[in-house]
Amino acid sequence: MPSGAICPCQIKRTAERKARFDKTRPNSSQRGYNREWQKARAAFLRLHPYCTACGARAQVVDHKTPHKGDQRLFWDKTNWAALCTPCHSGAKQRLERRLMKDQTQ
């Protein structure tokens, strides 16, 4: 197997772990991502059309500090950042997972 490759058993365990997590996670509306959020998101992206990380066209409004259900933090526009999907779904998510792992150790 090439260096850095993931074996099939690891892929299967990861998929199972994600499926277990998804069963316990509230849906997007329950987490606050409703019609009001969609309007606020669209307005923010009109004002901030480029990714703050790489400069590409932004599609996501990221919460710089995860709100974890805190509505004050959720709606705090100073906590928002425009990101492209690759920066949000890749680097930002890896950083948050690493920070969570460090906090539990």
C-alpha positions as CSV (number, residue, x, y, z in Angstrom):
1,M,0.0,0.0,0.0
2,P,1.4,3.5,-0.9
3,S,2.5,5.7,1.9
4,G,-0.3,7.8,3.3
5,A,-3.0,5.5,1.7
6,I,-6.0,4.6,3.9
7,C,-6.8,0.9,4.2
8,P,-10.3,-0.3,3.5
9,C,-10.9,-1.2,7.2
10,Q,-10.0,2.4,8.2
11,I,-12.4,3.8,5.6
12,K,-15.2,1.5,6.9
13,R,-14.6,2.5,10.5
14,T,-14.6,6.2,9.6
15,A,-17.9,5.8,7.7
16,E,-19.4,4.0,10.7
17,R,-18.2,6.7,13.1
18,K,-19.7,9.5,11.0
19,A,-23.0,7.6,10.6
20,R,-23.2,7.2,14.4
21,F,-22.5,11.0,14.9
22,D,-25.1,12.0,12.2
23,K,-27.8,10.0,14.1
24,T,-27.3,12.1,17.2
25,R,-26.7,15.5,15.5
26,P,-29.7,17.9,15.3
27,N,-30.6,18.8,11.7
28,S,-29.5,22.1,10.2
29,S,-32.8,23.9,11.0
30,Q,-32.6,22.8,14.6
31,R,-29.0,24.1,14.7
32,G,-30.2,27.6,13.6
33,Y,-29.6,27.4,9.8
34,N,-33.1,28.4,8.9
35,R,-34.6,30.9,6.4
36,E,-33.5,33.9,8.5
37,W,-29.9,32.5,8.4
38,Q,-30.1,32.0,4.6
39,K,-31.0,35.7,4.2
40,A,-28.3,36.9,6.6
41,R,-25.8,34.6,4.8
42,A,-26.6,35.9,1.4
43,A,-26.3,39.5,2.5
44,F,-23.0,38.8,4.2
45,L,-21.6,37.1,1.1
46,R,-22.7,40.1,-1.1
47,L,-20.6,42.3,1.2
48,H,-17.7,39.8,1.5
49,P,-17.6,37.9,-1.8
50,Y,-14.1,36.4,-1.5
51,C,-12.6,33.8,0.8
52,T,-10.6,35.3,3.6
53,A,-8.2,32.3,3.5
54,C,-7.4,32.0,-0.3
55,G,-9.1,34.8,-2.1
56,A,-11.4,32.5,-4.2
57,R,-15.1,33.2,-4.6
58,A,-16.7,32.6,-1.2
59,Q,-19.8,30.3,-0.8
60,V,-19.8,29.7,3.0
61,V,-20.3,32.0,6.0
62,D,-18.2,30.3,8.6
63,H,-18.4,30.9,12.4
64,K,-14.8,31.6,13.3
65,T,-15.5,30.4,16.8
66,P,-17.9,27.5,16.8
67,H,-21.2,28.6,18.3
68,K,-22.2,25.2,19.6
69,G,-25.9,26.3,19.9
70,D,-25.1,29.7,21.5
71,Q,-27.5,32.0,19.6
72,R,-25.6,35.1,20.7
73,L,-22.4,33.8,19.1
74,F,-24.3,32.4,16.2
75,W,-25.6,35.8,15.2
76,D,-22.5,37.8,16.1
77,K,-21.4,39.1,12.7
78,T,-17.9,39.8,14.0
79,N,-17.6,36.0,14.4
80,W,-18.4,35.4,10.7
81,A,-15.9,34.8,7.9
82,A,-16.5,34.3,4.2
83,L,-14.8,31.1,3.0
84,C,-14.8,29.1,-0.2
85,T,-16.1,25.5,0.2
86,P,-12.6,23.9,0.0
87,C,-11.2,26.1,2.7
88,H,-14.2,25.6,4.9
89,S,-14.6,21.9,4.4
90,G,-11.0,21.1,4.4
91,A,-8.5,23.2,6.3
92,K,-11.1,24.8,8.7
93,Q,-12.7,21.5,9.6
94,R,-9.3,19.8,10.2
95,L,-8.2,22.7,12.5
96,E,-11.4,22.4,14.5
97,R,-11.1,18.6,14.9
98,R,-7.5,19.1,16.0
99,L,-8.5,21.7,18.5
100,M,-11.3,19.5,19.9
101,K,-8.9,16.6,20.2
102,D,-6.3,18.8,22.1
103,Q,-9.1,19.9,24.5
104,T,-10.0,16.4,25.4
105,Q,-6.5,15.3,26.1
